Amino acid sequence: MDWIIQTLFWLPGILIGLTFHEFAHGKAADYLGDSTPYNQGRLTLNPLPHIDWVGFIMLLIFKFGWAKPVLVNPHNFRNVSIKKGMMLVSIAGPAMNIFVALVGMLLTRILLPFYQVETVSMFIQLLEPLILINLILAVFNLIPLPPLDGSKILAGFLSDAGANTLYSLEQYGPLILLLLIFTGAVGAIIWPIVEFLYSILYFIVF
């Protein structure tokens, strides 16, 4: 019963975090000239087109999952190189998650004086997991390991040879990532960063 209640409180944050993350990728690609996300119906804030149901269920049960990746054709980018374009598209997802977390923090600040109102207190309790989930998504996706966004961001700063070497790890990336997750290494890496970002947002808003 406690697990169900906890899941219900985290569910809106999960749906918003995943949806806004993938929407941002698609919108960035569309802005750079690639209509692939638009043609596939991914330029929407409706969660359904962005959900991979296996990844979503795993996220609810095991606290590790994934959304449906936005497909991008970098050859359609205008006025930007493929490498730089992919870097910008990749940055958009984590940046959006940090922005959503900031909005959540601002709403918390605005609503706190009205905490005694039952509906307001319930809403504030939903905002806390929203903030945390979006910061976790941002930091996790910035890990520079294929297929995560961080690998494409890092590739944007490397030479072509270095970027190709990094991309060549993509076939091993998911296995390495799973190993790091189940050994607890990922948590040890991202939690201090999440807490640091949370403290920054708190300082800015409060």
Stockholm file with secondary structure:
# STOCKHOLM 1.0

chainA/1-206         MDWIIQTLFWLPGILIGLTFHEFAHGKAADYLGDSTPYNQGRLTLNPLPHIDWVGFIMLLIFKFGWAKPVLVNPHNFRNVSIKKGMMLVSIAGPAMNIFVALVGMLLTRILLPFYQVETVSMFIQLLEPLILINLILAVFNLIPLPPLDGSKILAGFLSDAGANTLYSLEQYGPLILLLLIFTGAVGAIIWPIVEFLYSILYFIVF
#=GR chainA/1-206 SS CHHHHHHHHHHHHHHHHHHHHHHHHHHHHHHTTCCHHHHTTCSSSCSGGGCCHHHHHHHHHHSCCCCCCCCCCGGGCCSSCHHHHHHHHHHHHHHHHHHHHHHHHHHHHHHGGGTTSHHHHHHHHHHHHHHHHHHHHHHHHTSSSTTSHHHHHHHTTSCHHHHHHHHGGGGTHHHHHHHHHHTTHHHHHHHHHHHHHHHHHHHHHC
#=GC SS_cons         CHHHHHHHHHHHHHHHHHHHHHHHHHHHHHHTTCCHHHHTTCSSSCSGGGCCHHHHHHHHHHSCCCCCCCCCCGGGCCSSCHHHHHHHHHHHHHHHHHHHHHHHHHHHHHHGGGTTSHHHHHHHHHHHHHHHHHHHHHHHHTSSSTTSHHHHHHHTTSCHHHHHHHHGGGGTHHHHHHHHHHTTHHHHHHHHHHHHHHHHHHHHHC
//
